Amino acid sequence: MELNNIKPADGATKDKRRVGRGIGSGLGKTAGRGHKGQKSRAGGFHKIGFEGGQMPMHRRLPKRGFVSLTKTDTARVRLYELAALGVEEIDLLVLKQAGIASAAVKSARVYLAGEIGKAVKLSGIAVTKGARAAIEAAGGSVSE
């Protein structure tokens, strides 16, 4: 077998449909476009979702959900990440310097994930109820 001799298997390819080539072809005259109307004309088509001026489906249906514009401004910090820091007083600047929070964030929130065994003092950082309880049980404190 040589690359210049390779061809598709018999019946794998079909000839291109030649429209508008006479009555004997079966696709003469209107060339499969039917009679009259926008779709029969040259250049007569519309954008996806267009329903002839009727209010389109994607605008008729109700919108669902909520997309927060400030979601990217808040860093999600896990409790075990605070334990691994090795610092007793933690604020947003410490989290940014440690690489836990990106430089672009404007606030941080600590979530209960893992355990904390040492006392830490949080300031200026939001904390969930579970994380607050775990920090205070370890002898730490939270001031927002």
MODELLER restraints for C-alpha pairs under 7 A, 6 or more apart:
rsr = mdl.restraints
at = mdl.atoms
rsr.add(forms.Gaussian(group=physical.xy_distance, feature=features.Distance(at['CA:19:A'], at['CA:27:A']), mean=5.14, stdev=0.5))
rsr.add(forms.Gaussian(group=physical.xy_distance, feature=features.Distance(at['CA:19:A'], at['CA:28:A']), mean=6.16, stdev=0.5))
rsr.add(forms.Gaussian(group=physical.xy_distance, feature=features.Distance(at['CA:19:A'], at['CA:31:A']), mean=5.07, stdev=0.5))
rsr.add(forms.Gaussian(group=physical.xy_distance, feature=features.Distance(at['CA:20:A'], at['CA:27:A']), mean=5.79, stdev=0.5))
rsr.add(forms.Gaussian(group=physical.xy_distance, feature=features.Distance(at['CA:20:A'], at['CA:28:A']), mean=4.18, stdev=0.5))
rsr.add(forms.Gaussian(group=physical.xy_distance, feature=features.Distance(at['CA:20:A'], at['CA:29:A']), mean=5.81, stdev=0.5))
rsr.add(forms.Gaussian(group=physical.xy_distance, feature=features.Distance(at['CA:20:A'], at['CA:30:A']), mean=6.95, stdev=0.5))
rsr.add(forms.Gaussian(group=physical.xy_distance, feature=features.Distance(at['CA:20:A'], at['CA:31:A']), mean=4.82, stdev=0.5))
rsr.add(forms.Gaussian(group=physical.xy_distance, feature=features.Distance(at['CA:21:A'], at['CA:27:A']), mean=6.97, stdev=0.5))
rsr.add(forms.Gaussian(group=physical.xy_distance, feature=features.Distance(at['CA:21:A'], at['CA:28:A']), mean=5.29, stdev=0.5))
rsr.add(forms.Gaussian(group=physical.xy_distance, feature=features.Distance(at['CA:22:A'], at['CA:28:A']), mean=4.38, stdev=0.5))
rsr.add(forms.Gaussian(group=physical.xy_distance, feature=features.Distance(at['CA:22:A'], at['CA:29:A']), mean=6.71, stdev=0.5))
rsr.add(forms.Gaussian(group=physical.xy_distance, feature=features.Distance(at['CA:23:A'], at['CA:29:A']), mean=6.91, stdev=0.5))
rsr.add(forms.Gaussian(group=physical.xy_distance, feature=features.Distance(at['CA:33:A'], at['CA:40:A']), mean=5.15, stdev=0.5))
rsr.add(forms.Gaussian(group=physical.xy_distance, feature=features.Distance(at['CA:34:A'], at['CA:40:A']), mean=6.53, stdev=0.5))
rsr.add(forms.Gaussian(group=physical.xy_distance, feature=features.Distance(at['CA:38:A'], at['CA:44:A']), mean=5.19, stdev=0.5))
rsr.add(forms.Gaussian(group=physical.xy_distance, feature=features.Distance(at['CA:38:A'], at['CA:45:A']), mean=6.62, stdev=0.5))
rsr.add(forms.Gaussian(group=physical.xy_distance, feature=features.Distance(at['CA:39:A'], at['CA:45:A']), mean=5.99, stdev=0.5))
rsr.add(forms.Gaussian(group=physical.xy_distance, feature=features.Distance(at['CA:49:A'], at['CA:56:A']), mean=6.33, stdev=0.5))
rsr.add(forms.Gaussian(group=physical.xy_distance, feature=features.Distance(at['CA:50:A'], at['CA:56:A']), mean=6.27, stdev=0.5))
rsr.add(forms.Gaussian(group=physical.xy_distance, feature=features.Distance(at['CA:73:A'], at['CA:105:A']), mean=4.49, stdev=0.5))
rsr.add(forms.Gaussian(group=physical.xy_distance, feature=features.Distance(at['CA:73:A'], at['CA:106:A']), mean=5.26, stdev=0.5))
rsr.add(forms.Gaussian(group=physical.xy_distance, feature=features.Distance(at['CA:73:A'], at['CA:107:A']), mean=6.45, stdev=0.5))
rsr.add(forms.Gaussian(group=physical.xy_distance, feature=features.Distance(at['CA:74:A'], at['CA:105:A']), mean=5.59, stdev=0.5))
rsr.add(forms.Gaussian(group=physical.xy_distance, feature=features.Distance(at['CA:74:A'], at['CA:106:A']), mean=6.12, stdev=0.5))
rsr.add(forms.Gaussian(group=physical.xy_distance, feature=features.Distance(at['CA:74:A'], at['CA:107:A']), mean=4.81, stdev=0.5))
rsr.add(forms.Gaussian(group=physical.xy_distance, feature=features.Distance(at['CA:74:A'], at['CA:108:A']), mean=5.07, stdev=0.5))
rsr.add(forms.Gaussian(group=physical.xy_distance, feature=features.Distance(at['CA:75:A'], at['CA:101:A']), mean=5.67, stdev=0.5))
rsr.add(forms.Gaussian(group=physical.xy_distance, feature=features.Distance(at['CA:75:A'], at['CA:105:A']), mean=6.27, stdev=0.5))
rsr.add(forms.Gaussian(group=physical.xy_distance, feature=features.Distance(at['CA:75:A'], at['CA:107:A']), mean=6.35, stdev=0.5))
rsr.add(forms.Gaussian(group=physical.xy_distance, feature=features.Distance(at['CA:75:A'], at['CA:108:A']), mean=4.49, stdev=0.5))
rsr.add(forms.Gaussian(group=physical.xy_distance, feature=features.Distance(at['CA:75:A'], at['CA:109:A']), mean=6.27, stdev=0.5))
rsr.add(forms.Gaussian(group=physical.xy_distance, feature=features.Distance(at['CA:76:A'], at['CA:108:A']), mean=6.06, stdev=0.5))
rsr.add(forms.Gaussian(group=physical.xy_distance, feature=features.Distance(at['CA:76:A'], at['CA:109:A']), mean=5.38, stdev=0.5))
rsr.add(forms.Gaussian(group=physical.xy_distance, feature=features.Distance(at['CA:76:A'], at['CA:110:A']), mean=6.26, stdev=0.5))
rsr.add(forms.Gaussian(group=physical.xy_distance, feature=features.Distance(at['CA:77:A'], at['CA:108:A']), mean=6.84, stdev=0.5))
rsr.add(forms.Gaussian(group=physical.xy_distance, feature=features.Distance(at['CA:77:A'], at['CA:109:A']), mean=5.92, stdev=0.5))
rsr.add(forms.Gaussian(group=physical.xy_distance, feature=features.Distance(at['CA:77:A'], at['CA:110:A']), mean=4.69, stdev=0.5))
rsr.add(forms.Gaussian(group=physical.xy_distance, feature=features.Distance(at['CA:77:A'], at['CA:111:A']), mean=6.13, stdev=0.5))
rsr.add(forms.Gaussian(group=physical.xy_distance, feature=features.Distance(at['CA:78:A'], at['CA:110:A']), mean=5.63, stdev=0.5))
rsr.add(forms.Gaussian(group=physical.xy_distance, feature=features.Distance(at['CA:78:A'], at['CA:111:A']), mean=5.06, stdev=0.5))
rsr.add(forms.Gaussian(group=physical.xy_distance, feature=features.Distance(at['CA:78:A'], at['CA:112:A']), mean=6.27, stdev=0.5))
rsr.add(forms.Gaussian(group=physical.xy_distance, feature=features.Distance(at['CA:78:A'], at['CA:113:A']), mean=5.30, stdev=0.5))
rsr.add(forms.Gaussian(group=physical.xy_distance, feature=features.Distance(at['CA:79:A'], at['CA:110:A']), mean=6.33, stdev=0.5))
rsr.add(forms.Gaussian(group=physical.xy_distance, feature=features.Distance(at['CA:79:A'], at['CA:111:A']), mean=6.01, stdev=0.5))
rsr.add(forms.Gaussian(group=physical.xy_distance, feature=features.Distance(at['CA:79:A'], at['CA:112:A']), mean=5.52, stdev=0.5))
rsr.add(forms.Gaussian(group=physical.xy_distance, feature=features.Distance(at['CA:79:A'], at['CA:113:A']), mean=5.28, stdev=0.5))
rsr.add(forms.Gaussian(group=physical.xy_distance, feature=features.Distance(at['CA:79:A'], at['CA:114:A']), mean=5.91, stdev=0.5))
rsr.add(forms.Gaussian(group=physical.xy_distance, feature=features.Distance(at['CA:79:A'], at['CA:115:A']), mean=6.28, stdev=0.5))
rsr.add(forms.Gaussian(group=physical.xy_distance, feature=features.Distance(at['CA:79:A'], at['CA:116:A']), mean=6.42, stdev=0.5))
rsr.add(forms.Gaussian(group=physical.xy_distance, feature=features.Distance(at['CA:79:A'], at['CA:131:A']), mean=6.82, stdev=0.5))
rsr.add(forms.Gaussian(group=physical.xy_distance, feature=features.Distance(at['CA:80:A'], at['CA:113:A']), mean=6.42, stdev=0.5))
rsr.add(forms.Gaussian(group=physical.xy_distance, feature=features.Distance(at['CA:80:A'], at['CA:114:A']), mean=5.06, stdev=0.5))
rsr.add(forms.Gaussian(group=physical.xy_distance, feature=features.Distance(at['CA:80:A'], at['CA:115:A']), mean=5.52, stdev=0.5))
rsr.add(forms.Gaussian(group=physical.xy_distance, feature=features.Distance(at['CA:80:A'], at['CA:116:A']), mean=5.92, stdev=0.5))
rsr.add(forms.Gaussian(group=physical.xy_distance, feature=features.Distance(at['CA:83:A'], at['CA:116:A']), mean=5.31, stdev=0.5))
rsr.add(forms.Gaussian(group=physical.xy_distance, feature=features.Distance(at['CA:83:A'], at['CA:117:A']), mean=6.97, stdev=0.5))
rsr.add(forms.Gaussian(group=physical.xy_distance, feature=features.Distance(at['CA:83:A'], at['CA:118:A']), mean=6.91, stdev=0.5))
rsr.add(forms.Gaussian(group=physical.xy_distance, feature=features.Distance(at['CA:88:A'], at['CA:119:A']), mean=6.92, stdev=0.5))
rsr.add(forms.Gaussian(group=physical.xy_distance, feature=features.Distance(at['CA:88:A'], at['CA:120:A']), mean=4.64, stdev=0.5))
rsr.add(forms.Gaussian(group=physical.xy_distance, feature=features.Distance(at['CA:88:A'], at['CA:121:A']), mean=5.95, stdev=0.5))
rsr.add(forms.Gaussian(group=physical.xy_distance, feature=features.Distance(at['CA:89:A'], at['CA:120:A']), mean=5.98, stdev=0.5))
rsr.add(forms.Gaussian(group=physical.xy_distance, feature=features.Distance(at['CA:89:A'], at['CA:121:A']), mean=4.75, stdev=0.5))
rsr.add(forms.Gaussian(group=physical.xy_distance, feature=features.Distance(at['CA:89:A'], at['CA:122:A']), mean=6.09, stdev=0.5))
rsr.add(forms.Gaussian(group=physical.xy_distance, feature=features.Distance(at['CA:90:A'], at['CA:121:A']), mean=6.09, stdev=0.5))
rsr.add(forms.Gaussian(group=physical.xy_distance, feature=features.Distance(at['CA:90:A'], at['CA:122:A']), mean=4.97, stdev=0.5))
rsr.add(forms.Gaussian(group=physical.xy_distance, feature=features.Distance(at['CA:90:A'], at['CA:123:A']), mean=6.40, stdev=0.5))
rsr.add(forms.Gaussian(group=physical.xy_distance, feature=features.Distance(at['CA:91:A'], at['CA:122:A']), mean=6.04, stdev=0.5))
rsr.add(forms.Gaussian(group=physical.xy_distance, feature=features.Distance(at['CA:91:A'], at['CA:123:A']), mean=5.26, stdev=0.5))
rsr.add(forms.Gaussian(group=physical.xy_distance, feature=features.Distance(at['CA:91:A'], at['CA:124:A']), mean=5.97, stdev=0.5))
rsr.add(forms.Gaussian(group=physical.xy_distance, feature=features.Distance(at['CA:91:A'], at['CA:125:A']), mean=6.45, stdev=0.5))
rsr.add(forms.Gaussian(group=physical.xy_distance, feature=features.Distance(at['CA:92:A'], at['CA:107:A']), mean=6.89, stdev=0.5))
rsr.add(forms.Gaussian(group=physical.xy_distance, feature=features.Distance(at['CA:92:A'], at['CA:108:A']), mean=6.80, stdev=0.5))
rsr.add(forms.Gaussian(group=physical.xy_distance, feature=features.Distance(at['CA:92:A'], at['CA:124:A']), mean=6.96, stdev=0.5))
rsr.add(forms.Gaussian(group=physical.xy_distance, feature=features.Distance(at['CA:92:A'], at['CA:125:A']), mean=6.75, stdev=0.5))
rsr.add(forms.Gaussian(group=physical.xy_distance, feature=features.Distance(at['CA:95:A'], at['CA:101:A']), mean=5.49, stdev=0.5))
rsr.add(forms.Gaussian(group=physical.xy_distance, feature=features.Distance(at['CA:96:A'], at['CA:102:A']), mean=5.81, stdev=0.5))
rsr.add(forms.Gaussian(group=physical.xy_distance, feature=features.Distance(at['CA:96:A'], at['CA:103:A']), mean=5.78, stdev=0.5))
rsr.add(forms.Gaussian(group=physical.xy_distance, feature=features.Distance(at['CA:107:A'], at['CA:125:A']), mean=6.83, stdev=0.5))
rsr.add(forms.Gaussian(group=physical.xy_distance, feature=features.Distance(at['CA:108:A'], at['CA:125:A']), mean=5.51, stdev=0.5))
rsr.add(forms.Gaussian(group=physical.xy_distance, feature=features.Distance(at['CA:108:A'], at['CA:126:A']), mean=6.18, stdev=0.5))
rsr.add(forms.Gaussian(group=physical.xy_distance, feature=features.Distance(at['CA:109:A'], at['CA:125:A']), mean=5.90, stdev=0.5))
rsr.add(forms.Gaussian(group=physical.xy_distance, feature=features.Distance(at['CA:109:A'], at['CA:126:A']), mean=4.48, stdev=0.5))
rsr.add(forms.Gaussian(group=physical.xy_distance, feature=features.Distance(at['CA:109:A'], at['CA:127:A']), mean=5.36, stdev=0.5))
rsr.add(forms.Gaussian(group=physical.xy_distance, feature=features.Distance(at['CA:110:A'], at['CA:126:A']), mean=6.29, stdev=0.5))
rsr.add(forms.Gaussian(group=physical.xy_distance, feature=features.Distance(at['CA:110:A'], at['CA:127:A']), mean=4.74, stdev=0.5))
rsr.add(forms.Gaussian(group=physical.xy_distance, feature=features.Distance(at['CA:110:A'], at['CA:128:A']), mean=6.34, stdev=0.5))
rsr.add(forms.Gaussian(group=physical.xy_distance, feature=features.Distance(at['CA:110:A'], at['CA:131:A']), mean=6.61, stdev=0.5))
rsr.add(forms.Gaussian(group=physical.xy_distance, feature=features.Distance(at['CA:111:A'], at['CA:127:A']), mean=6.54, stdev=0.5))
rsr.add(forms.Gaussian(group=physical.xy_distance, feature=features.Distance(at['CA:111:A'], at['CA:128:A']), mean=5.72, stdev=0.5))
rsr.add(forms.Gaussian(group=physical.xy_distance, feature=features.Distance(at['CA:111:A'], at['CA:131:A']), mean=5.58, stdev=0.5))
rsr.add(forms.Gaussian(group=physical.xy_distance, feature=features.Distance(at['CA:112:A'], at['CA:130:A']), mean=5.65, stdev=0.5))
rsr.add(forms.Gaussian(group=physical.xy_distance, feature=features.Distance(at['CA:112:A'], at['CA:131:A']), mean=4.45, stdev=0.5))
rsr.add(forms.Gaussian(group=physical.xy_distance, feature=features.Distance(at['CA:116:A'], at['CA:135:A']), mean=6.87, stdev=0.5))
rsr.add(forms.Gaussian(group=physical.xy_distance, feature=features.Distance(at['CA:116:A'], at['CA:138:A']), mean=6.83, stdev=0.5))
rsr.add(forms.Gaussian(group=physical.xy_distance, feature=features.Distance(at['CA:117:A'], at['CA:138:A']), mean=5.84, stdev=0.5))
rsr.add(forms.Gaussian(group=physical.xy_distance, feature=features.Distance(at['CA:118:A'], at['CA:138:A']), mean=5.74, stdev=0.5))
rsr.add(forms.Gaussian(group=physical.xy_distance, feature=features.Distance(at['CA:119:A'], at['CA:135:A']), mean=6.97, stdev=0.5))
rsr.add(forms.Gaussian(group=physical.xy_distance, feature=features.Distance(at['CA:119:A'], at['CA:138:A']), mean=5.40, stdev=0.5))
rsr.add(forms.Gaussian(group=physical.xy_distance, feature=features.Distance(at['CA:119:A'], at['CA:139:A']), mean=4.77, stdev=0.5))
rsr.add(forms.Gaussian(group=physical.xy_distance, feature=features.Distance(at['CA:119:A'], at['CA:140:A']), mean=4.11, stdev=0.5))
rsr.add(forms.Gaussian(group=physical.xy_distance, feature=features.Distance(at['CA:120:A'], at['CA:140:A']), mean=4.61, stdev=0.5))
rsr.add(forms.Gaussian(group=physical.xy_distance, feature=features.Distance(at['CA:120:A'], at['CA:141:A']), mean=6.53, stdev=0.5))
rsr.add(forms.Gaussian(group=physical.xy_distance, feature=features.Distance(at['CA:121:A'], at['CA:140:A']), mean=5.45, stdev=0.5))
rsr.add(forms.Gaussian(group=physical.xy_distance, feature=features.Distance(at['CA:121:A'], at['CA:141:A']), mean=4.87, stdev=0.5))
rsr.add(forms.Gaussian(group=physical.xy_distance, feature=features.Distance(at['CA:121:A'], at['CA:142:A']), mean=5.91, stdev=0.5))
rsr.add(forms.Gaussian(group=physical.xy_distance, feature=features.Distance(at['CA:122:A'], at['CA:141:A']), mean=6.32, stdev=0.5))
rsr.add(forms.Gaussian(group=physical.xy_distance, feature=features.Distance(at['CA:122:A'], at['CA:142:A']), mean=4.78, stdev=0.5))
rsr.add(forms.Gaussian(group=physical.xy_distance, feature=features.Distance(at['CA:122:A'], at['CA:143:A']), mean=6.09, stdev=0.5))
rsr.add(forms.Gaussian(group=physical.xy_distance, feature=features.Distance(at['CA:123:A'], at['CA:142:A']), mean=6.18, stdev=0.5))
rsr.add(forms.Gaussian(group=physical.xy_distance, feature=features.Distance(at['CA:123:A'], at['CA:143:A']), mean=4.89, stdev=0.5))
rsr.add(forms.Gaussian(group=physical.xy_distance, feature=features.Distance(at['CA:123:A'], at['CA:144:A']), mean=5.55, stdev=0.5))
rsr.add(forms.Gaussian(group=physical.xy_distance, feature=features.Distance(at['CA:124:A'], at['CA:143:A']), mean=6.57, stdev=0.5))
rsr.add(forms.Gaussian(group=physical.xy_distance, feature=features.Distance(at['CA:124:A'], at['CA:144:A']), mean=4.65, stdev=0.5))
rsr.add(forms.Gaussian(group=physical.xy_distance, feature=features.Distance(at['CA:125:A'], at['CA:144:A']), mean=5.97, stdev=0.5))
rsr.add(forms.Gaussian(group=physical.xy_distance, feature=features.Distance(at['CA:126:A'], at['CA:144:A']), mean=6.55, stdev=0.5))
rsr.add(forms.Gaussian(group=physical.xy_distance, feature=features.Distance(at['CA:135:A'], at['CA:141:A']), mean=6.61, stdev=0.5))
